[in-house]
Amino acid sequence: MLNVALKISGETILALPPPERLACVRRELDGRIVFAHGFGIEGQLIFHWICERELDIDVVTLDTGRLFAETHALWAETERRYGRTIRAIYPDHVALEAMVARHGIDGFYRSKAAREACCGVRKVKPLDRALEGAAAWITGLRADQNSNRRAAGLIGFDTTRGIVKFNPLADWTRDAILKEVRRLRVPINSLHAKGFASIGCAPCTRAVAPGEPERNGRWWWEADSHKECGLHLLPRTRVAEAGSFSASCG
């Protein structure tokens, strides 16, 4: 298995704070780097650092057509605040029309297969297009978000797409991110104040109770505890195990 563990001056990238991790990866990797921004608290913090350091990173977002109005409002507010456009990627209209014709507009409530088909058309395929030809993909994944993401490291390799996958906040907790967001006065989704911890498409997201796992608010009608839209499912993404991806970020 390919190891893309980033070595930096004899230490790993783990020793660097996240803004330095981002700068290092941008400096040491040739080619286009894409940050897929979902407007969660993690993404907002990463976007703040990208703008603060004026990093040459292509920032995109997947507009599924079913986002909350509050998410669109945050999108507009974020672009105004930072003076930078976030490029929208939309579903292919032919594939979307075919999926709705087959499963219905809200067919995802009736079967997991229909839900996965919806996520595939609205999220997975658009992301595939956004990452085409890219050298690396930056995400807001945290290892503590759920059991499926526990193995997420800082640097991995997407074996299907053939690109580096970089999770600069993989080792941070939600509380640590919230603290930094408040300190930097980074704008966040107004739905967080209403109990929405993890925010996706409006029909598929609900608020969670205090102490309830944050990902429980996604596709809550499904019993599976490993719920994902498909963007981050193994074996698409492999965490490095052997070898090295050398760099010198001193």
C-alpha positions as CSV (number, residue, x, y, z in Angstrom):
1,M,0.0,0.0,0.0
2,L,1.3,3.4,-0.9
3,N,2.5,5.5,2.0
4,V,2.2,9.2,1.7
5,A,3.2,10.0,5.3
6,L,4.8,13.4,5.0
7,K,8.2,13.8,6.6
8,I,9.2,17.3,7.6
9,S,12.8,18.0,8.7
10,G,13.0,14.7,10.5
11,E,9.6,15.1,12.2
12,T,6.2,14.3,10.8
13,I,3.6,16.8,9.7
14,L,1.8,15.9,12.9
15,A,4.2,18.2,14.7
16,L,3.0,21.3,12.8
17,P,-0.1,23.3,13.6
18,P,-2.8,23.0,10.9
19,P,-2.1,26.3,9.1
20,E,1.5,25.2,8.7
21,R,0.4,21.8,7.5
22,L,-1.6,23.4,4.8
23,A,1.3,25.7,3.7
24,C,3.7,22.8,3.7
25,V,1.5,20.6,1.5
26,R,0.9,23.4,-0.9
27,R,4.6,24.2,-1.1
28,E,5.8,20.6,-1.5
29,L,3.2,19.2,-3.8
30,D,3.2,20.1,-7.5
31,G,0.0,20.5,-9.3
32,R,-3.6,21.6,-8.5
33,I,-4.8,21.1,-4.9
34,V,-8.5,21.1,-4.3
35,F,-10.3,21.9,-1.0
36,A,-13.8,20.5,-1.0
37,H,-15.6,22.9,1.3
38,G,-18.9,21.7,2.9
39,F,-19.4,24.8,5.1
40,G,-19.0,22.9,8.4
41,I,-17.0,24.4,11.2
42,E,-14.0,22.4,10.1
43,G,-14.2,23.7,6.5
44,Q,-14.7,27.3,7.6
45,L,-11.6,27.1,9.7
46,I,-9.6,25.6,6.9
47,F,-10.9,28.2,4.5
48,H,-9.9,30.9,6.9
49,W,-6.3,29.7,7.0
50,I,-6.2,29.3,3.2
51,C,-7.3,32.9,2.7
52,E,-5.1,34.2,5.6
53,R,-2.0,32.7,4.0
54,E,-3.1,33.3,0.4
55,L,-2.5,29.7,-0.5
56,D,-2.9,28.7,-4.2
57,I,-5.6,26.1,-3.5
58,D,-8.7,25.6,-5.6
59,V,-11.7,25.9,-3.2
60,V,-14.9,24.2,-4.4
61,T,-18.2,23.3,-2.9
62,L,-20.8,20.7,-3.9
63,D,-24.2,22.4,-4.4
64,T,-26.5,19.4,-4.3
65,G,-29.6,21.3,-4.9
66,R,-31.0,20.3,-1.5
67,L,-28.9,22.5,0.8
68,F,-30.3,24.5,3.7
69,A,-31.0,28.2,3.0
70,E,-28.8,28.8,6.0
71,T,-25.9,27.1,4.2
72,H,-26.4,29.3,1.2
73,A,-26.5,32.4,3.4
74,L,-23.2,31.3,5.1
75,W,-21.7,30.7,1.6
76,A,-22.5,34.3,0.6
77,E,-21.3,35.7,3.9
78,T,-18.0,33.8,3.7
79,E,-17.3,35.1,0.2
80,R,-18.0,38.7,1.4
81,R,-15.9,38.3,4.5
82,Y,-12.8,36.9,2.7
83,G,-13.2,38.4,-0.7
84,R,-12.7,35.1,-2.4
85,T,-15.1,33.1,-4.6
86,I,-15.9,29.5,-3.7
87,R,-16.5,27.6,-7.0
88,A,-19.7,25.7,-7.1
89,I,-19.9,22.2,-8.6
90,Y,-23.4,21.0,-9.5
91,P,-24.9,17.6,-10.3
92,D,-25.1,16.5,-13.9
93,H,-28.7,17.3,-14.8
94,V,-29.3,14.3,-17.0
95,A,-28.1,11.9,-14.2
96,L,-30.1,13.8,-11.7
97,E,-33.3,13.7,-13.7
98,A,-32.9,9.9,-14.3
99,M,-32.3,9.3,-10.6
100,V,-35.4,11.3,-9.5
101,A,-37.5,9.5,-12.1
102,R,-36.4,6.2,-10.8
103,H,-36.4,6.7,-7.0
104,G,-38.7,9.8,-6.6
105,I,-37.7,13.2,-5.2
106,D,-37.5,11.9,-1.7
107,G,-36.9,8.2,-2.4
108,F,-33.9,8.2,0.0
109,Y,-36.4,7.8,2.9
110,R,-37.6,4.5,1.5
111,S,-34.4,2.6,0.9
112,K,-30.6,2.9,1.5
113,A,-30.0,2.0,-2.1
114,A,-32.1,5.0,-3.2
115,R,-30.3,7.2,-0.6
116,E,-26.9,6.1,-1.9
117,A,-28.0,6.7,-5.5
118,C,-29.0,10.2,-4.5
119,C,-25.7,10.9,-2.8
120,G,-23.9,9.4,-5.7
121,V,-25.5,11.8,-8.2
122,R,-25.6,14.9,-6.1
123,K,-22.2,14.5,-4.3
124,V,-19.9,11.7,-5.3
125,K,-19.9,12.2,-9.1
126,P,-19.6,16.0,-8.8
127,L,-16.6,15.6,-6.5
128,D,-15.1,13.2,-9.0
129,R,-15.3,15.9,-11.6
130,A,-13.9,18.6,-9.3
131,L,-10.9,16.4,-8.5
132,E,-10.2,15.3,-12.1
133,G,-6.5,16.0,-12.8
134,A,-5.8,17.3,-9.2
135,A,-2.7,16.3,-7.3
136,A,-4.4,16.4,-3.9
137,W,-7.7,16.7,-2.1
138,I,-8.1,18.6,1.2
139,T,-11.0,17.6,3.5
140,G,-12.3,18.6,6.9
141,L,-12.4,15.0,8.2
142,R,-11.8,14.4,11.9
143,A,-10.9,11.0,13.3
144,D,-13.3,11.4,16.2
145,Q,-16.4,12.1,14.1
146,N,-17.6,8.5,13.9
147,S,-16.2,4.9,13.9
148,N,-15.9,4.9,10.1
149,R,-13.5,7.9,10.2
150,R,-11.5,6.7,13.2
151,A,-8.7,5.5,10.9
152,A,-8.4,8.8,9.1
153,G,-4.8,10.1,9.2
154,L,-3.4,13.4,8.2
155,I,-2.2,12.1,4.9
156,G,-3.6,9.3,2.9
157,F,-4.0,8.2,-0.7
158,D,-7.2,7.9,-2.7
159,T,-6.5,4.7,-4.6
160,T,-9.5,5.1,-6.9
161,R,-8.7,8.7,-7.9
162,G,-4.9,8.3,-7.7
163,I,-4.4,11.5,-5.6
164,V,-3.1,12.5,-2.2
165,K,-5.9,13.0,0.4
166,F,-5.0,15.5,3.2
167,N,-7.0,15.9,6.4
168,P,-5.3,18.7,8.2
169,L,-7.8,18.6,11.2
170,A,-7.8,14.8,11.5
171,D,-6.3,14.9,15.0
172,W,-8.4,17.8,16.3
173,T,-11.5,17.6,18.4
174,R,-14.8,19.4,17.7
175,D,-14.3,21.4,20.9
176,A,-10.8,22.5,19.9
177,I,-12.1,23.6,16.5
178,L,-15.0,25.6,18.0
179,K,-12.5,27.3,20.4
180,E,-10.3,28.3,17.5
181,V,-13.3,29.4,15.3
182,R,-14.5,31.7,18.2
183,R,-11.0,33.1,18.7
184,L,-10.6,34.0,15.1
185,R,-14.3,35.1,14.7
186,V,-14.8,32.8,11.8
187,P,-18.4,32.8,10.5
188,I,-20.3,29.6,11.0
189,N,-23.7,28.2,10.0
190,S,-26.5,29.6,12.1
191,L,-28.0,26.1,12.4
192,H,-25.2,25.1,14.8
193,A,-26.9,27.3,17.4
194,K,-30.1,25.2,16.9
195,G,-28.5,21.9,17.7
196,F,-27.3,20.9,14.2
197,A,-23.8,19.5,14.6
198,S,-23.1,18.0,11.2
199,I,-24.9,19.7,8.4
200,G,-25.6,18.3,4.9
201,C,-28.6,18.3,2.7
202,A,-31.8,19.7,4.4
203,P,-34.0,16.6,4.0
204,C,-31.2,14.4,5.4
205,T,-30.1,16.4,8.4
206,R,-31.6,16.9,11.8
207,A,-30.5,18.5,15.1
208,V,-29.0,16.2,17.7
209,A,-29.5,16.2,21.5
210,P,-26.7,17.4,23.8
211,G,-24.2,14.6,24.1
212,E,-25.5,12.7,21.1
213,P,-22.9,11.8,18.5
214,E,-22.8,14.6,15.9
215,R,-23.1,12.3,12.9
216,N,-26.4,10.9,14.3
217,G,-28.1,13.8,12.7
218,R,-27.4,12.5,9.2
219,W,-29.7,10.0,7.6
220,W,-31.1,9.3,11.1
221,W,-33.7,6.8,9.7
222,E,-30.9,4.4,8.8
223,A,-29.8,1.9,11.5
224,D,-26.2,1.6,10.2
225,S,-23.8,3.4,12.5
226,H,-21.2,3.8,9.7
227,K,-23.4,6.2,7.7
228,E,-21.6,8.1,5.0
229,C,-22.6,9.8,1.7
230,G,-19.9,7.9,-0.1
231,L,-17.2,10.6,-0.4
232,H,-14.9,9.1,2.3
233,L,-15.8,5.4,2.3
234,L,-13.0,2.8,2.4
235,P,-11.5,1.3,0.3
236,R,-11.4,4.5,-1.8
237,T,-9.1,6.1,0.7
238,R,-6.0,4.4,2.2
239,V,-4.0,5.6,5.1
240,A,-0.3,5.3,4.5
241,E,1.5,2.3,6.0
242,A,5.0,2.0,4.5
243,G,7.5,4.0,2.6
244,S,7.6,7.8,2.6
245,F,6.5,11.0,0.8
246,S,9.5,13.2,1.5
247,A,9.4,17.0,1.9
248,S,11.3,19.6,3.8
249,C,9.0,22.1,5.5
250,G,11.3,23.6,8.1
